[in-house]
Amino acid sequence: MCNIKIEMKKYLLLFIITIFVMSCSKKVEVKGKIAGSSPLERIEFVEASGVATLPLINIGLDKNGNFAGGFDAPKDGMYVINYAGRQNLIYLEGGQKLNISGNAMTFPNEFVVTGDAKKNNDFLQASQKFLGEYGSKINVQQLMGGDEKTFLKGAQKIEADINKNVDDLAQKNNPGKGMLEWKKNDVKVTILNLLANYEMSKRQMSGNPSFKVSKAFQDYEKKLEENKDVMVKTIPLYRQYLLVKLSPDFQKFAEAKTKGKTDVTTSEVFAQFLKDRKELSQTAKDYLLAFVVAQDIHPGAPAKNTDKVKKIIDTDITDASIKADLVKMQVAINGIKIGDAAPEVSLVKADGKSYKLSENKGKPYMLFFYASWNPYISEATVPVLKEVVNFYKSKMNFVFVNVDDSKDQFVKTSSALLKGIQGTNVYGEKGLESDAAKKYGVYGFKLPCFVIVDKDGKIASRSFVNLGEQEVVTILDKLTGLSAPRVQPNVQMQPGMVDPSGQPANPQPAPTK
């Protein structure tokens, strides 16, 4: 009897541990079917409230449109589905298993969710539909052009109408507490942005930079901002609202701080500006500064600016997850820091034998990442790649890293696309989830891309997506001692991709003055 009790206690303990592990799991498992899709299309999931907007997973579809994959959800909340250049929101929670179905012509503008995420996303889609219909009936020009009292009355009616719809839909769809809280805050943020735009337009019309709205206006704003830190963490549009509100003061501050200077980044000035903003919590400062820092991370940025940005991330941002996201973004856009040792990664050849990058030590080499499903690899890239290889192959090595979903696809792709081009063909197992892709910051929106490594195994270039750039030729000439013709074909290897905020995934803003 005693042994039975001991055994029961043991199994009870295992059961409790299992339940605990399951409840804390961040893994989201998703599968589904997109009818009428192409095998070249991919589905990406991106955390909508993050600061770096990098894909969490890139999933391929089979010939019948089926797909399946899993990823760690950084938090319960809103995510973006990317497919065929189109985007839509979906609410996900860690530990969920769900099925998504749709038609290639309308997905992801329209889709059906079954499984754990059904109630939340039925609610979300219904609320989006209402907002579209409701917004089309509002005369925004008339609302914004009225006097302040009339405007406030109109804004409060809009808030009340939307909240009534939220309550009605909550009764019908029974969404989770997190989903409902997000939606309630989203309504507040929508109204706050309406208020900010009204205030800004009235200030411009008055011609008075010191224009102030009434106390009633300010009290309404304060009421809507009761959950400031929650909103700044979960709703990027609230960060935009805060930036609009800070804009007049920041412009004055920036003009004084940058007078006579030409090498100051926006991130530096904004970091200084935030230090004395006592009305903002550290959480808000972290997210706002991260937004500005992200604009200063772009291909070709001078090394000194990259170092400045890194210092700001290290010293002025306190949130560890935000720091990590920005570092990932730096690697994804600029590559590993020049001069650092090239990371050793797990790679295999077509015959199954392992391959190490250190085998190239003593000779410079180019790492070239590609996948068969990327539409730019065959038409635009291969001819230019062949010219580059043929010219420099006597003095350097070329390593072609395939990041397709399977080794079989790698064998087919490398044989077809790279036939006759001298170099080593290898595969990063698990494709974009491979050790190689993660360490070198390779994402679907960036393919194909490449980096140059010197004879000592150190990174010699930033991460490029265009073989025709003059900077590439300069680096290759320097490492090999050869002198390539000065005129190179300017082939853009992939166009800009749009992230959930509407900005290019690889933004290239003009240098800050």
Rosetta blueprint (number, residue, H / E / L):
1 M L
2 C H
3 N H
4 I H
5 K H
6 I H
7 E H
8 M H
9 K H
10 K H
11 Y H
12 L H
13 L H
14 L H
15 F H
16 I H
17 I H
18 T H
19 I H
20 F H
21 V H
22 M H
23 S H
24 C H
25 S L
26 K L
27 K E
28 V E
29 E E
30 V E
31 K E
32 G E
33 K E
34 I E
35 A E
36 G L
37 S L
38 S L
39 P L
40 L L
41 E L
42 R E
43 I E
44 E E
45 F E
46 V E
47 E E
48 A L
49 S L
50 G L
51 V L
52 A L
53 T L
54 L L
55 P E
56 L E
57 I E
58 N E
59 I E
60 G E
61 L L
62 D L
63 K L
64 N L
65 G L
66 N E
67 F E
68 A E
69 G E
70 G E
71 F E
72 D E
73 A L
74 P L
75 K L
76 D L
77 G E
78 M E
79 Y E
80 V E
81 I E
82 N E
83 Y E
84 A L
85 G L
86 R E
87 Q E
88 N E
89 L E
90 I E
91 Y E
92 L E
93 E L
94 G L
95 G L
96 Q L
97 K E
98 L E
99 N E
100 I E
101 S E
102 G E
103 N E
104 A L
105 M L
106 T L
107 F L
108 P L
109 N L
110 E L
111 F L
112 V E
113 V E
114 T E
115 G E
116 D L
117 A L
118 K H
119 K H
120 N H
121 N H
122 D H
123 F H
124 L H
125 Q H
126 A H
127 S H
128 Q H
129 K H
130 F H
131 L H
132 G H
133 E H
134 Y H
135 G H
136 S L
137 K L
138 I L
139 N L
140 V H
141 Q H
142 Q H
143 L H
144 M H
145 G H
146 G L
147 D L
148 E H
149 K H
150 T H
151 F H
152 L H
153 K H
154 G H
155 A H
156 Q H
157 K H
158 I H
159 E H
160 A H
161 D H
162 I H
163 N H
164 K H
165 N H
166 V H
167 D H
168 D H
169 L H
170 A H
171 Q H
172 K H
173 N H
174 N L
175 P L
176 G L
177 K H
178 G H
179 M H
180 L H
181 E H
182 W H
183 K H
184 K H
185 N H
186 D H
187 V H
188 K H
189 V H
190 T H
191 I H
192 L H
193 N H
194 L H
195 L H
196 A H
197 N H
198 Y H
199 E H
200 M H
201 S H
202 K H
203 R H
204 Q H
205 M H
206 S H
207 G L
208 N L
209 P L
210 S L
211 F L
212 K L
213 V L
214 S L
215 K H
216 A H
217 F H
218 Q H
219 D H
220 Y H
221 E H
222 K H
223 K H
224 L H
225 E L
226 E L
227 N L
228 K H
229 D H
230 V H
231 M H
232 V H
233 K H
234 T H
235 I L
236 P H
237 L H
238 Y H
239 R H
240 Q H
241 Y H
242 L H
243 L H
244 V H
245 K H
246 L H
247 S H
248 P H
249 D H
250 F H
251 Q H
252 K H
253 F H
254 A H
255 E H
256 A H
257 K H
258 T H
259 K L
260 G L
261 K L
262 T L
263 D L
264 V L
265 T L
266 T H
267 S H
268 E H
269 V H
270 F H
271 A H
272 Q H
273 F H
274 L H
275 K H
276 D L
277 R L
278 K L
279 E L
280 L L
281 S L
282 Q H
283 T H
284 A H
285 K H
286 D H
287 Y H
288 L H
289 L H
290 A H
291 F H
292 V H
293 V H
294 A H
295 Q H
296 D L
297 I L
298 H L
299 P L
300 G L
301 A L
302 P L
303 A H
304 K H
305 N H
306 T H
307 D H
308 K H
309 V H
310 K H
311 K H
312 I H
313 I H
314 D H
315 T H
316 D H
317 I L
318 T L
319 D L
320 A H
321 S H
322 I H
323 K H
324 A H
325 D H
326 L H
327 V H
328 K H
329 M H
330 Q H
331 V H
332 A H
333 I H
334 N H
335 G L
336 I L
337 K L
338 I L
339 G L
340 D L
341 A E
342 A L
343 P L
344 E L
345 V L
346 S L
347 L E
348 V E
349 K L
350 A L
351 D L
352 G L
353 K L
354 S E
355 Y E
356 K L
357 L H
358 S H
359 E H
360 N H
361 K L
362 G L
363 K L
364 P L
365 Y E
366 M E
367 L E
368 F E
369 F E
370 Y E
371 A L
372 S L
373 W L
374 N L
375 P L
376 Y H
377 I H
378 S H
379 E H
380 A H
381 T H
382 V H
383 P H
384 V H
385 L H
386 K H
387 E H
388 V H
389 V H
390 N H
391 F H
392 Y H
393 K L
394 S L
395 K L
396 M L
397 N E
398 F E
399 V E
400 F E
401 V E
402 N E
403 V L
404 D L
405 D L
406 S L
407 K H
408 D H
409 Q H
410 F H
411 V H
412 K H
413 T H
414 S H
415 S H
416 A H
417 L H
418 L L
419 K L
420 G L
421 I L
422 Q L
423 G L
424 T E
425 N E
426 V E
427 Y E
428 G L
429 E L
430 K L
431 G H
432 L H
433 E H
434 S L
435 D H
436 A H
437 A H
438 K H
439 K H
440 Y L
441 G L
442 V L
443 Y L
444 G H
445 F H
446 K H
447 L L
448 P L
449 C E
450 F E
451 V E
452 I E
453 V E
454 D L
455 K L
456 D L
457 G L
458 K E
459 I E
460 A L
461 S L
462 R L
463 S L
464 F E
465 V L
466 N L
467 L L
468 G L
469 E L
470 Q H
471 E H
472 V H
473 V H
474 T H
475 I H
476 L H
477 D H
478 K H
479 L H
480 T H
481 G L
482 L L
483 S L
484 A L
485 P L
486 R L
487 V L
488 Q L
489 P L
490 N L
491 V L
492 Q L
493 M L
494 Q L
495 P L
496 G L
497 M L
498 V E
499 D L
500 P L
501 S L
502 G L
503 Q L
504 P E
505 A L
506 N L
507 P L
508 Q L
509 P L
510 A L
511 P L
512 T L
513 K L
